[in-house]
Amino acid sequence: MAVNKQHKEFHAIDLQGGWETPPGYPPGVDVHQKILAGGLDESNKQGSQTRLLKFGPGVFTTKPFVHDYWEEVYLVSGDLTVGNDEQGQGGEPFSPNTYACRPPGAVHGPFKSQNGCMLLEIHYYDPA
């Protein structure tokens, strides 16, 4: 199976505009993504994508996440806490330059950020 990403040389990324609410997050929640390359086709379980994900200050999720694709996450800036409760309390805090690699089916989260953060994420399905 071919990788579905375009050849892109170094270029500036607009960090001010072009952000969207990711699927699965309710409108109005200060979590936004910017797809940098590729695309993930979850219905056909194929593809790969690279994205930036931003959490605004004080944002927290209340339930763990699980998905059927690989996920690699690098904390670029800000703070991220993993494993908080439904009220946003507790969990293990992380600072920039930390990384996670999760196989399909790995339960992870919930997440919160006190001051906001930006993550670089790579999602992909195993080739058929």
C-alpha positions as CSV (number, residue, x, y, z in Angstrom):
1,M,0.0,0.0,0.0
2,A,1.4,3.4,-0.9
3,V,1.8,6.2,1.6
4,N,-0.8,9.0,0.9
5,K,1.4,12.0,1.7
6,Q,2.6,14.6,-0.7
7,H,6.2,15.6,-1.2
8,K,6.6,18.9,0.7
9,E,9.9,20.7,1.2
10,F,10.6,23.0,4.2
11,H,8.0,25.7,4.3
12,A,6.5,28.1,6.9
13,I,3.5,26.9,8.9
14,D,0.8,29.5,9.7
15,L,0.2,28.9,13.4
16,Q,-2.4,31.7,13.5
17,G,-5.0,30.5,11.0
18,G,-6.4,27.3,9.4
19,W,-7.1,25.4,12.6
20,E,-10.2,23.2,12.9
21,T,-12.0,21.3,15.7
22,P,-10.9,17.6,15.4
23,P,-13.6,15.0,15.0
24,G,-15.0,13.8,18.3
25,Y,-14.6,17.1,20.1
26,P,-17.7,19.2,20.7
27,P,-17.8,22.7,19.1
28,G,-16.6,25.4,21.4
29,V,-14.0,23.3,23.2
30,D,-10.6,25.0,22.8
31,V,-8.9,22.0,21.1
32,H,-7.8,22.5,17.4
33,Q,-5.9,20.6,14.8
34,K,-3.9,21.6,11.7
35,I,-3.3,18.7,9.2
36,L,0.3,19.1,7.9
37,A,0.3,16.1,5.5
38,G,-1.7,13.1,4.4
39,G,-5.1,12.0,5.7
40,L,-6.5,9.2,7.8
41,D,-9.4,7.2,6.4
42,E,-10.8,5.6,9.6
43,S,-13.8,4.0,7.8
44,N,-11.5,2.0,5.5
45,K,-8.7,1.7,8.1
46,Q,-6.0,3.1,5.9
47,G,-3.8,6.1,5.4
48,S,-1.5,8.2,7.5
49,Q,-1.5,11.8,8.7
50,T,0.8,14.3,10.4
51,R,-0.9,17.0,12.4
52,L,-0.4,19.7,15.0
53,L,-2.9,19.6,17.9
54,K,-3.4,22.5,20.3
55,F,-5.1,22.5,23.7
56,G,-6.1,25.9,25.1
57,P,-5.3,26.9,28.7
58,G,-7.4,25.0,31.2
59,V,-8.8,22.5,28.7
60,F,-9.3,18.9,29.9
61,T,-11.0,15.8,28.5
62,T,-13.0,13.5,30.7
63,K,-12.8,10.0,29.1
64,P,-9.9,7.9,27.9
65,F,-9.3,7.6,24.2
66,V,-8.7,4.4,22.1
67,H,-8.4,4.0,18.4
68,D,-7.4,1.4,15.8
69,Y,-4.3,3.1,14.4
70,W,-0.8,3.8,15.5
71,E,-0.2,7.2,17.2
72,E,3.1,8.9,17.8
73,V,2.9,12.1,19.9
74,Y,5.6,14.7,20.6
75,L,4.9,17.6,23.1
76,V,6.3,20.6,21.3
77,S,5.4,23.3,23.8
78,G,3.4,24.0,26.9
79,D,2.2,21.5,29.5
80,L,0.2,18.3,29.2
81,T,-1.1,16.1,32.0
82,V,-2.2,12.5,31.3
83,G,-4.6,10.5,33.4
84,N,-6.7,13.2,35.1
85,D,-10.2,12.4,36.4
86,E,-13.5,13.7,35.0
87,Q,-13.2,16.9,37.0
88,G,-9.7,17.6,35.5
89,Q,-7.9,16.7,38.7
90,G,-4.8,14.5,39.2
91,G,-2.7,12.8,36.5
92,E,0.9,12.8,35.5
93,P,2.3,16.1,34.2
94,F,4.7,16.3,31.2
95,S,6.8,19.1,29.8
96,P,8.1,19.8,26.2
97,N,10.4,17.3,24.5
98,T,8.5,14.3,25.7
99,Y,7.2,11.6,23.4
100,A,4.7,8.7,23.3
101,C,4.2,5.9,20.8
102,R,0.9,4.0,21.0
103,P,-0.1,0.9,19.1
104,P,-3.7,0.3,18.0
105,G,-6.1,-0.4,20.8
106,A,-4.0,1.3,23.5
107,V,-6.2,3.2,26.0
108,H,-4.7,6.6,26.8
109,G,-5.8,9.8,28.5
110,P,-7.8,11.7,29.6
111,F,-5.7,14.8,29.0
112,K,-5.5,18.4,30.4
113,S,-3.3,21.4,30.0
114,Q,-3.0,24.2,32.6
115,N,-1.5,26.8,30.3
116,G,-2.1,25.3,26.8
117,C,0.1,23.1,24.7
118,M,1.0,22.1,21.1
119,L,1.5,18.5,20.1
120,L,3.0,17.0,16.9
121,E,1.1,13.8,16.1
122,I,1.6,11.1,13.5
123,H,-1.3,8.6,12.9
124,Y,-1.1,5.6,10.7
125,Y,-2.6,2.2,10.0
126,D,-0.3,-0.8,9.5
127,P,0.0,-1.6,5.8
128,A,-2.2,-4.4,4.6
